[in-house]
Amino acid sequence: MGKSSKYVAKVPDENGIIPYSDEEHAVWRDLYSRQIDIIQGRACQEFLDGLDMLKLPTDRIPQPTEVSRILHERTGWQVEPVPALINFDRFFRLLAERKFPAASFIRTREEMEYLQEPDIFHEIFGHTAMLTHQAFADFTEAYGKAGVKASREERVFLARLYWFTVEFGLLQTADGIRIYGGGIASSPGETIYSLESDQPLRRPFDPIDALRTPYRIDIFQTVYYVLDRMDDLFELAGADLLALIREARALGQFEPTYPPKQKEAA
């Protein structure tokens, strides 16, 4: 959110319609076709139900206006087109207003496998399905409101809570552990890795633990937190998140479980 991006945002016209090229639509088609197969039996039922409600097009990039109509009917949310990267002030303010910021560009074919900054596929396919679920939507709104009030130092901790829930959260179900985090659900490699690899740690979700856990954005995660039930997020939405941050700060940060980032050669 504070870094630069090589991607340029698409600007909606006066009717809120974003123009995309045939190639950009084709990239969406190929990403959707691949990922919809991979998440079967791996994404939680709430995620799959959300996709069914949204009825996202398979052959073109959906417009924020059409996704917003369904979200607003379900949970009062809408999608807000934004540049490739926005600052934390705007990010938290939008969430507090029940507007999900969606970068309006789509990745190139050279970065189909991994993209560090979030594009329209990550935002729409990965995140909006869960925003049809009230507990998840309410938690995301409460998170945004906490971020508006938080100090710069507190926002570092809030970023961790978002990372281990909205982006990379797992859920315990009667059928086993399933995915609900959009960062996993929009990534073919991490979808499989998060559930089937024996390398990462999968810890029971505890908000204090999540707030104390550092992470890297450029690798598959070394730690995932597993919710017992989706309504736990609803209960967390009613908690004093800034008080939880104060508790986590007093306890101190966990030691990183990931390797240090390699310095680039001069």
N, C-alpha and C positions, 0 to 999 in steps of 0.2 A: 504494500500500500504506500510505502514511502520511497520506493525505488522506481527506476525508469523501465520502460518497456519498448521493445522494437515494434510492437503492434500499435496501430492507430485505430481509435474508436470510430465506429460508424455513427452517423448523426441521424436521428429520426426526422422525418419530414413533418409538415404541419399537422398531419393526421396521426402522428406517432408511429409511422411505418419506417422500418429500417431497410435500406436497399442492400441486397446481397447479390453477388455474381453467381452465375451457374456453377462455377467451380466451388465457391463457398457452400452452396447448397449441396453439392456432391460430397464435400468433406463431411458435412452433417450426416448425410445419408449413410456414408460408410462407417462413421463413428457409431451411429445409432444401431445399425445392423449388427455390428460386432458386439457392442456392449449389451444389447438387449438379450442376446443369447447367453453371455457370460454370467449375468446376474441371476439367471433363473436358478432357484435352489440355493442362492447365496445371499441375495438381498432379503430383508425382512418383509413380511406380508404387508406392513404399513406402507413400505416404499412401493411395492408392486401395485397395491391398491391405489396409491396416489398417481402412479403412471396411468393406470386405467381411467381414473377420473379426468386427468389432463388431456388424454387422447392426443399426445404430441404427434405432429406429422413425422413420417419416417423418411420422406424424400426431400424435405426442405427445412430450413431453419425457422422455427416458430417465431412469430412476432410477440414481443412482450405484452401487447394489448390483448391478444387472444388468451395467453396464459393467465394474465391478470383477471380477466372476467371470471374464470373458473375459481381461481384462488380467492377472490373477493367474496364470492358466493359461499365458499366453504368456511374460511377462517378470517376474512376481512383483510387479507394481504394482497399486495400487487407487486409486479416486477418493475423496477426502475432502471432503465438503460443508463449506464455510466461509462466513463472512459476506462481504458485498460487498467489503470491503477488509481485509487482514490485515497485521500488521507483518512486517518482514524476518526477525525471529527465528523466528517460526512458519513462515513461508514456506520458509526454508532447512531447518528441522528436518523438516518434512513431506517435502520432496524427498529428504532424506538417508535417510528411512525408507521410501522408495519409495511415498509417498502423494502423489498429485497433487491440489493444492487446487483445488476447483471452486466458485466462487461460486454459490449456490443460487437466485439470482433470474434472471429473463429480462427483457430490455429491453422497453420499451413500443413501440407502433407509431410514436410520434413520433420514435423514435431507431433505426428499422430500418436506416438507412444507415450510421450511425456512432455508436459508443458508446465513450467514453474508458476506462471501467472494464470489466473482463472479466465477462461474464455466462455463464450456463450454456451458451449456444450456442457462444460463443467457446471455452470450456473443453473441452466434450465434442466438438463437431464439429471445432474447430480443432486440438486438442491430443492427444486420446486415441488417435487413429488412429496417430500416429507412435510412441506408447508401446508398440505391439505389435511394434516393430522393436527388436531387442536392442541394437544400437549406440547408437541414440538413447536408449533407456531407461537404459543404463549411463552415458552421458554426463550425463543429467539427474540421476541419483543422485550421481555424482561432483561435479557442480556444487553440489548441495545440501550435501554434506559439506564442500566448500571454504567455502561460505557460513557454515556453522556456526562454523568456525574464524576466519573473516575479521574484521578490524576494521571499524569504521564506514566509514573511508575506502576500504578495499579493496572493500567491498560496492558502492560506486559503480562501480568498474571491472567487478566481476562482473555487475552489472546490464546493462552494455553487451554483455558476452559472451552473456548470455541473450537480449538483444534481437536481436542480429544472427544468432542461430542458431535457438533454439527459437521465437522470435516471428516474425522476419522473414528467415529463412534461405532461400536459393535453392540449387539443386543442379544441377550440370552432368550431363547424361545424353546417351546416344547420339542422342536425339531433340531435343536442345537444352536450354536452361535450363528447369527446372521448380521448382515451389514445394514446400517442406516445412514452412515456418514457420507456426504456427497463427494468428498475427496477420494474415498475408496470406490464408491459406486460409479464414478465417471472414469475410472482408471482400470483398464483390463488387467494390467500386471498386478496392481495392488489388490484388486478384487480377489484374485486367487491366492496371492501371498498372505493376505491378512487372515484368511481362514485356514489355509492348508499348509503353510510353511511351519516348520518347527523352530524357526529362528526367533521370531518376536515374542515378547512377553505379552500375555493377555491377562490383565488384572481386573478384579471386580471394580466397578466404577465407584469412586468416592470423590466428591468435588474437591476436598482439601488435597488429596493425593494428585489429582489432575492439575490443580493450580501450582503444585510444587514440581511438576515434571517438565524439564526442558525438552525441546524437540528440534529436529532439522527439517527444512522444507524440501530439500533437494535429494532425498533418498526415501526408500520404503521405510515406514515407521518401525522402530525397534520396540515400541510399547503401544498397546491398544487397551482402552478401558471398555469394559463390558457392562452395559446396563442390565439390571435384573428385569425391568419392565419399562415400557415407554412412559408410563405415568410418573416415573421417578423424575422425569424432566419437568412435568407439570408441577410437582412439589418443589423442585429446585427454582422454578419461576417465581414462587412466592417467598423464597428465602432472601435474606439480606446478602447479596453477592459481595458487596464491599466489606462486610464483616467477615465473610469467609476468606477474602483476600488478606485481611489483617491477620487472621489466624495462620494462614499458610505462610505469610512472610515471617511471622514469629518463629515458626518451626524450621524454616530454611528450605532451600532448594534441594531436591534429590540429585545425586550424582548422575551425570548423563550416561545413558546406556548405549549411545551410538559412538562410533569412532570420530575423532577430530577431523574436521574438514581439511583436505589436502591443499596446501598452498600451490597456486599455479606457478609453473616454471617461468622465470623471467625471459 
